[in-house]
Amino acid sequence: MSLRALTTEERLEALKTAAEARAARARVKEQLKAGSVSITELITAAESDHALARMRVNELLEALPGVGKIRAAAIMEDLNIAASRRIRGLGIHQRQALVNFIDHK
């Protein structure tokens, strides 16, 4: 099944929506780096915010101070979270394990 072609207006609206979502995710990552928002608050906010729900978990971890690509990958492996997982796709046990790990780090 092929997708229908978008009109110019639909394409422009989709581009605008995508840019707003990227900006929202960037703001949250900056807030994580600054320590003004916690992982728990972000995961809770992602339940109602579509842009945050689509953020990859590895991006979330990499936004934390002192966590880079390699450490984020190791954390995800320890918690049995797939590298492609987004916040929306985390199960209840994965969410709790992630919060517990970050809180006790």
HELIX and SHEET records of a PDB file:
HELIX    1   1 THR A    8  ALA A   34  1                                  27    
HELIX    2   2 ILE A   39  ALA A   46  1                                   8    
HELIX    3   3 HIS A   50  ALA A   53  1                                   4    
HELIX    4   4 VAL A   57  GLU A   62  1                                   6    
HELIX    5   5 LYS A   69  ASP A   78  1                                  10    
HELIX    6   6 ILE A   87  GLY A   89  5                                   3    
HELIX    7   7 ILE A   92  ASP A  103  1                                  12    
END                                                                             
